[in-house]
């Protein structure tokens, strides 16, 4: 995969904030912006994949009826992770 140059004009205050965020992580502004765009792109693709899966298999209520109740588990980052318990056969 090759790379392409992207030139953009941004507000000076935004650039200062980007510099601060990048410096906290020991990164260049360019690397920080690219990493942020990659993360955002992943989030959008993941959301689209979940929506397509729900269209194919039905919504989460139908899934819970098939596979059991949703369990909430604490995630490593302190957030809540949802998982489905498959039926015991």
C-alpha positions, 0 to 999 in steps of 0.5 A: 500500500502506497502513501499519498500526500494530504494537505489541509488548512486547520485553525492555529488553536487546533494545531496547538492542541494537536501538538500537545496531544502528540507530545504527550504520546511522544509522537509527531503531529503527523503520526498522531493525526494519522493514528487518530484517522485510522482509529476513527476509520476502524470505528466506522467500519466496525459499526457498519459490520455490526449493523450488517450482522444485525440485519443478517441475524436480526436485532439483539433481542432476537439474538438474546432469545436464541442464545440466552441473556446478555451478561455484563462483564467489567472490561480491562479499561473499566468499561462494561463488556457485553457478552452472550451466553450460548444455550446449553444443549 
